[in-house]
Amino acid sequence: MRRCSRWASRSARDLDPGAPELRPDSRYNRDVAYINAAYGASSDVLAVMVKTPDGQCTKLATVQRVDRLEWSLRQLEGVESTNTLALLTRRVTAGLNEGNPKWYELLPSQDMVNTVTSNAPRGLYDDSCALLTVYVYLRDHKASTLARVVEHVQAFAAANDSDDARFLLAAGSAGIEAATNIVVHDAWRLMLWLVYGAVALLCFVTFRSWRAVLVAVLPLVVTSFLAEALMVRLSMGVKVATLPVIALGVGIGVDYALYILSVVLAQLRAGASLSLAYYRALLFTGKVVMLTGFTLAIAVVTWIASPIKFQADMGVLLAFMFLWNMVGALVLLPALARFLLVAPAHRATPSVTPAPVGGLQ
């Protein structure tokens, strides 16, 4: 959880409240929104664990620090409510004094804390009294909400950790999701480096030319950037479910590039001009690339009609990547080849007139 500050502004996250796999008007998301608005409750719970030596979780100084953390968390946007042993002590103190709000206070009395703890629910501390729990009920599990709470707890822990008490993150549904998002964010960039590294290495082994590697890989990079922009536009976060889709787009796209580039390189090495080499590549493998691209895109774009929002989003994203990878192979690849694969002296030479379709021998 220490790396959350680097993650907060990135896109490894859920961008909508409720279950992002379902549409906003689904029954589940509407019910969750109603309960959160009407009852001040939440299904998104982040638990901060306060670790202490055995038998010392009720130490007054520790409970006072928990009380300060709880108060500060309540001031954060997106926090609906909290629950701790310190809050229970405040409520019991006020209740023992006829509910007078003036007594809604954490008294500096160890005996009072001990009295309240003896009848407190075990969910607020464990049987060995070595762990206190701070429950934070969130309005939603958006990335901004999770990052705000996690960063606040980290700052508080850095200033207040001691041998008597250490504030640890995180448990609860929202805490697990925050940790998952951080791991996914780190894996996202690592996955892209590994995928592109493997593609570049295999292309280099196949073509024995770093220029050919650039011609094959750069269209894929452009498609990846455009796909990420589309994900932002459609409010799709990068998470465990969407992470493999990005790698899938790269894997499909490099096939298109290899189909075209292999024929272009073979023709160039045989002495043909770039225009003739590209023309022959279109007649030989270009038709296959177009057929494959349109077939895959049409097949997955039908997912838009799915009642599951996640499936509909993936249909749009995959169709976009299949089509743009096809366009990159057919349009951007020959443009890059013009500057990277053809010698400057050869560029000025008039192109050889393309042979008829039936005379490609």
N, C-alpha and C positions, 0 to 999 in steps of 0.2 A: 504493500500500500504506500510505501515511501515515494513511489514514482508518480503519484496521482497528479501532482502539479504540472508535469509535462504532458499529461494526457487530457487535462480538462478541456482544452480548446480544440481537441482533435475530434475525429468523427467515429471513433470506436465507441458507439453508444446507441441508446434508444432515444429517438428524438420526439416521441409522442407519449402522452400518458396512457395508462392502461396496458393491455397486452398488444404489442406492436404486430404480432402475427395476425391479429384480427382487425377488421375495419373499425373505424371510430364509432360507427352507429350500430355495432354488434351488441347483442343483449348483454354479454359479459362486461364490455367496456362501459356501457350505459349504467349498468348496476353498480360497478365500482365507482364511477363518477358520482352517482347519487349518494352512495353510502359515505364517501369522503366529504361531500358537501353538506349532508344533512346531519351526520352524527359526529363529525370531527374525528372519525376513526380512519384507519388506513391499513391496507394489506401490504404496504411497502414498509418493512421494519428493518432498521439498521441497528445492530446491537454493538455497543462498545464494551469491551471486557476490561475490568479493572483488576489486575492481578496483584495480590498481596501475600505476605507470608501466612502460613497456616494459622487460623484462629484470630487474625488481625483485620479482617475485612470491616469490622464495625468500629475501628479506631476513629476517634472524633476528627482528627486531622484529615484522614482519608475521606470520610463522609463529607466534610466541608469542601474538599476539592471536587468531589463528585457533584455537589450542589452547585459550585461555580460553573462547572462544565455544562450541567443541565440548564442553568439559567441562560448561559451564552448561546446554547444551541436553540433555545426557544426564540431567540431574536433573529434567527436566520430565516430567510425566505425559503419556503418549501417545507418547513418543519411544522407539522400540525400539533404534535404534543410529545411529551416525554414521560418516562416513568422510571424512578429509581428509589432506592432506600431513603435517600435524602428527602425526596418529595413526600414519601409516606410519613417520614418523621414530622415534616411541616404540617401535614394534614392531621395527624394524630394530636399534635400539640394544640392546634386550633380547636379540634373536637373536644379535647379535655377542658377547654376554657370556653364552653358554651358557643363554639363556632365563631368567636370574636376574631375578625380578620387581623386585628393587631397582634394576635398570637401566631399568625401564619408565618412562622420563623423557625429557622434551625438554631435552636438554643445551644450555646457552647457548654453542653452538659453531656458527659460520657454516659452517665446513668440513664438519661433520657433516651439516648440512642440505643443502649442495651435493652431497655424496656420495649421499645418499638420493634427491635430486631427479633426478639423472642417470639413475637406473633406475626412476623412479616411473611408473606408468601415466599416459598423457596425459589421461585423464579427470579427473585431479586438478588439472591446470593446462593452459593452452593453449600453442601452439608459440612464441608471442612472449613467453611468461612475463609476461603483463600481467593474468592472471586466475587466481585460485585458486577452487576450488569446494568448498563445504561441503555434503555430502550428508546430509540428515536423513531417516531412515527412520521413518515414523509407523505407529502401530498401526492407525489408520483415518483417514478424512477427514471426521470429524464437525466441525461448526462450532466446538465448544469446543476441539478439538485444534488445528485450524488457527489459530484466533485466539490461543491460548496461545503457540504457536511464533512466529507472526508478530509479536506484540506484544513478545515477548522479544528477537527479533532487532532490531526497531526500537529498543528501549531500548538494546541493546548498541551499535548503530550510532551512536546519538546521543551516546554517551559515548566512543566509540573511533574514529570517523571522522577521518581526517587526509589530508594531501596524499599520503602514502605508501600509504594503503589506505582504500578506501571499501567498506562492506558494503551490498550491494544485494539487494533482493528482486524477484522470486523466479522460479525455474524449476522444472522437474520437474512431474509430474502433480499433486501436491498443491499446489504453488506456483501453478500456473495456475488450479486450482480455487478457491484462496483469493482470487486476484485477480478471478476471475469472480464469486464471491459478493459481493464488495464492490461491483462495478459493478452487479450485479443489485439489491442493496439500495438503492443510490442511484436506480436507474431505477424501482424499485418505487413509491416515494413520488412521484417525478416523473410516472410514468405515471398514477397515480391523480389527481393534481392536474390533469393535462392532460385526462384523460377526463371527470372531473366538471366541469372548466371548460368543455369543449366542450358537454357536455350542458346545463349551466346556461345558456350563451350561446344555444344554439339554442332552448331552452325559452322564454327571455326574448323572443327574436325572434318566436317563434310566438304566445305568449300575451300579451306586453306587460305582464307583471305579475310583480314579484319574489315576491309571495305564492304565485302559481301555481308558480313555479320551486321554492320550498321544498317545496311539497306534492308535487311530482314527484320531487325529488332525495332528500329525507330517507329515504323507504323504501329507496332504493338504498344509502344510507350504512349503514343498519341491517343490510341484507343483507351488505354487505361486511365489517362487523365480525363478524357471525355466521359468515361463511365463513372468516375468518381464525382464529376460535376453533375451528372444526371442523378446520382444517388442523393446528392445534396438537394437538388431540385425536387425530387420525389420524397424527401424526408426519410430516406432509408439509411439506417446506421450500419456501420461495419461491426459485425458481431460473429459469434460462432457459426450461425446459420448462413450468413452472407459471405464470409471470408473465402470459402472454397470457390464461389462463383467467379471471383476476380481471377483466380488461378485458372479456372476453366476457360475463361475468355482468352487468356494468353495462350493456352495450349491449343485451342481451336484456331486462333489467328495465325500462329506460326506455321500451321499446315498450309494455309492459303499462300503465305509468303514463299514457302519452300516450293510449292507447285510452280509458281510463276518464275521465281529466281533461278531454279535449276535449269529451266529451258533457256532463259535469257543468257545465263553464263555459258551454257554449252554452245549457243549460237555465236556469242561474242568471241569465244575461243576458236570457233571455226572460221572467224574472219568476217562475220556479218556485222552490219552497223547496228546501233542500238535500236533504231526504229524498226528495222527488219527483224531483229531478235525479239523485240517485244511483240510485234505483229504475229510472228510464228508462235510465241508463247500463248497469246490469246487464242489462236486457233487450236492449239494442242491442249493446254491445261486451263486456259481462261474460262472456257465453257463449263468445265467441271467446277471451278471455283465459284462461279456465279450460281450454278445449279445448287451446289452444297449450301452456299450462304443463304439463298432465298428459301430453300427447303427447311433448313434449321430454324430460320427466323419465323417463317409462317407457322411452323409446328409449335414453337414455344409462345408466340404472341397470343395464341388462343387461351393461354392461362389468365389473361386479363379478365375473362368472364368468371373466374373462380370467386366464390364467396369468401375465401381466405385471403386476406390482404397480402400476406407474405408471398403466397404463390403468384398472385397477380403482379406484385412488384418484381419478382424474379423473372416472370415472363417478359416484362418490358425491358429489364436490364439485359437479359440474355439475347433477346431479339436485337437490341441496340448494338451489343458487342459483336454478334455474328455479322450484322450488316456493315458496321464500320470496319471490322477486320477485313471483310471482303473489299470494301472501297479502298482501304489502305493498300491492300495487295495489288489492286488493279490500277490505282491512280498515283498514290504516293510513292510506291516502290519504284516504278520507272522514272519518276521525277528525281528521286535520290540517286538512282543508277546513273542518270545523266551527269551528275557531279562527282560521283564516287567511283564508278566502274569504268568510265570512258576517259581515255587520255585526252588532255587538252588539244593536242594536234589532231586527234581523230574527230573531235567535236566539230571542227571547222570543215571537215570533209563532207561533201554532199552525201546524203543517205542513199543507200542502194534502193532502187525501186522494188517494192514488195512483190513477191511472186504471187501468182494466182493461187486460190485455195487448193486447186487440184494439182499444183506443181510444186509442192513443198520439198520434194526430194532434192 
